[in-house]
Amino acid sequence: MTLIEMMSNVWNDSGLAALWQAVAPWLALDERQLIFVIATPFFIGVALWEYLRIKDNPVLMDAREAVRNFLLGAGYQVTELVFAGLIAFPVYAFAYHHRVATIELTVFTGILLFVLTDLVFYGFHRTSHRVRWLWCAHVTHHSSERMNFSTAMRQNATNIFNGGWLFYVPLAFIGFNPVWIGICFALSLVYQFFIHTTLVTKLHPAIEFVMNTPNHHRVHHASNEGYIDTNYAGVFIVWDRLFGTFAEEQADKPVRYGITRPVHTESLWVSWTHEYADLFRDIAQPGPLAAKLKHLWMPPEWVRGEAAGQERSAHVTR
């Protein structure tokens, strides 16, 4: 008997093996989470390398903010880990059980699923900027006034609760296994981590035309007029080119990072919840119930009773 078999016997005889098999799917401890676990040390290593390169430039790096960014990301991962199985997993399982076809995993279907997942991400990401309920969670990612690898970790712990994951459910209904949908989504997020930096300038024109790059994503994080609500792509920038949301960085218009009405706070809780507070404050204003509820799905800049696109009152961030 090998040492591995001895250890396996100890684990199986403990009774925890059966418990783990029952609990793991419920907590969505699948390959997607494993990818994040494996990638995290690389994220930290690359972020430390970048920190050493730009630590003396306060415009590009603030060590305390970088630590907060990773803590924000940790909070996001915890809520995903604990609640994805309770909230999202049953819906995906139901959709896959009633799938219209069974799509076997091959090299072709794997590539197809990755491309489709990225297209869905584009739609989800674009909607997250134009529907206020979704923006309430996404705003955390945009609220930093710096662009570095730690910015990629600025995520909202409420993501799992506001329903953005529903965008991917049709892929399961079509016939793609939800586990592989999760893997493609995770690989997309791993790629997107590496486009949050100022150290990489423009790449080869062919790459810039097809792929989302640091150059394109810096524009997406801008709060300048003309840059806002552009370059929604995850991996392939061609979606923005196809759907008219692509913007090139202009030499005479340097990117100004952040949101138009900054929220300066060191509180993780405030970083996660400030836009929800503003949203419910707007809903609480006097008026018919139907008008109140419109705040949930109208764009973040929408003002009740006024034309969409006008500037909001001072407390609203965009």
C-alpha positions, -999 to 999 in steps of 0.1 A, spaced: 0 0 0 14 34 -10 15 64 13 -12 81 -9 -35 51 -4 -28 52 34 -38 88 35 -68 82 14 -80 54 37 -76 77 67 -97 104 49 -124 79 38 -126 62 72 -131 95 90 -166 99 75 -157 133 62 -153 121 26 -190 115 22 -199 148 39 -175 166 16 -190 150 -15 -225 162 -4 -214 197 7 -190 206 -21 -215 208 -50 -239 228 -27 -212 253 -20 -203 254 -57 -168 242 -49 -162 232 -85 -135 237 -110 -143 274 -113 -133 279 -77 -103 257 -81 -91 280 -110 -94 310 -87 -75 293 -59 -47 283 -83 -46 317 -99 -45 338 -67 -8 332 -59 0 343 -94 -22 374 -90 -4 383 -58 30 377 -73 23 398 -104 8 426 -82 39 426 -61 61 429 -92 41 458 -104 41 474 -70 79 474 -69 79 491 -103 55 519 -95 55 522 -57 72 556 -57 45 571 -79 14 579 -58 -6 586 -89 -3 550 -99 0 532 -66 -12 535 -30 -1 505 -9 -30 508 15 -56 510 -13 -40 480 -29 -44 460 3 -81 471 5 -86 461 -31 -75 425 -23 -97 425 7 -126 436 -14 -118 407 -37 -116 383 -8 -151 394 3 -164 388 -31 -149 353 -32 -163 344 2 -199 354 -7 -196 336 -41 -182 305 -23 -209 304 3 -240 316 -16 -235 306 -52 -246 271 -44 -276 283 -26 -288 309 -51 -273 302 -86 -265 265 -87 -302 253 -84 -312 276 -113 -284 264 -135 -292 228 -126 -328 233 -134 -320 249 -168 -295 222 -177 -320 195 -167 -345 210 -192 -318 217 -219 -329 216 -255 -298 196 -265 -268 178 -249 -236 193 -261 -206 170 -256 -174 187 -247 -149 187 -276 -121 211 -286 -146 228 -309 -175 230 -285 -150 241 -257 -138 270 -279 -174 278 -289 -185 279 -253 -156 302 -244 -165 326 -272 -202 325 -263 -194 331 -226 -173 361 -235 -202 374 -257 -226 370 -227 -200 388 -205 -201 417 -229 -239 419 -226 -238 415 -189 -210 441 -185 -227 466 -207 -260 461 -188 -241 466 -155 -233 501 -166 -267 510 -179 -291 494 -153 -287 510 -119 -295 479 -99 -265 461 -115 -244 492 -114 -248 492 -76 -226 462 -74 -203 470 -104 -195 506 -92 -171 492 -66 -148 480 -94 -147 514 -110 -144 536 -79 -106 535 -76 -88 565 -91 -58 543 -99 -52 516 -125 -30 487 -114 -33 449 -110 -49 453 -75 -77 473 -92 -88 440 -108 -95 426 -74 -119 454 -65 -151 434 -65 -184 437 -47 -195 411 -22 -231 416 -32 -226 404 -68 -242 370 -62 -273 386 -47 -282 411 -75 -286 385 -102 -260 392 -128 -253 355 -131 -287 350 -147 -272 362 -180 -253 329 -183 -283 306 -175 -294 304 -212 -261 287 -220 -271 259 -197 -306 258 -212 -290 254 -247 -271 224 -235 -237 235 -221 -228 219 -188 -229 246 -160 -195 234 -147 -179 242 -180 -197 275 -182 -182 283 -148 -147 273 -160 -149 295 -191 -161 324 -170 -133 319 -145 -107 317 -173 -121 350 -187 -117 367 -153 -81 354 -150 -74 370 -184 -90 402 -174 -68 405 -143 -38 411 -166 -53 440 -185 -55 462 -154 -22 479 -156 -4 510 -169 29 492 -174 18 477 -208 13 502 -236 0 493 -270 6 458 -283 8 447 -320 -21 462 -340 -35 427 -348 -37 419 -311 -52 453 -304 -78 448 -331 -91 414 -317 -82 412 -281 -91 433 -251 -57 448 -240 -45 471 -211 -47 500 -236 -84 493 -243 -93 486 -207 -77 517 -194 -102 536 -215 -131 516 -200 -120 527 -165 -120 564 -174 -144 589 -161 -137 614 -189 -165 625 -211 -163 605 -243 -147 575 -226 -175 566 -202 -195 535 -211 -171 521 -238 -149 490 -242 -171 466 -223 -152 435 -236 -139 408 -214 -114 389 -237 -124 399 -272 -126 436 -280 -143 427 -313 -177 428 -295 -173 465 -289 -162 471 -325 -193 451 -337 -218 468 -314 -205 504 -316 -191 508 -281 -154 509 -289 -133 539 -280 -97 545 -287 -76 564 -262 -68 599 -275 -33 614 -271 -48 648 -262 -72 633 -236 -54 614 -209 -75 589 -190 -88 600 -157 -97 569 -136 -126 565 -113 -162 576 -113 -176 610 -119 -186 616 -83 -158 599 -63 -165 582 -30 -134 584 -9 -136 558 19 -114 533 36 -144 512 46 -150 480 28 -187 481 37 -191 516 23 -173 506 -9 -198 478 -13 -230 496 -4 -228 533 -11 -246 531 -44 -273 509 -29 -278 536 -2 -281 563 -29 -305 541 -50 -329 535 -21 -327 572 -11 -339 580 -46 -366 554 -44 -378 569 -11 -385 603 -27 -422 611 -30 -440 599 -61 -461 570 -75 -448 535 -69 -443 528 -106 -421 558 -109 -401 548 -78 -394 513 -91 -380 527 -124 -349 537 -105 -340 500 -104 -337 495 -141 -330 529 -155 -295 541 -162 -274 554 -132 -277 590 -144 -315 589 -148 -334 615 -128 -371 609 -121 -392 633 -140 -364 645 -162 -349 633 -194 -324 604 -192 -289 616 -197 -291 647 -175 -268 650 -145 -281 634 -113 -283 650 -79 -250 654 -60 -251 622 -40 -253 599 -70 -221 583 -83 -214 575 -119 
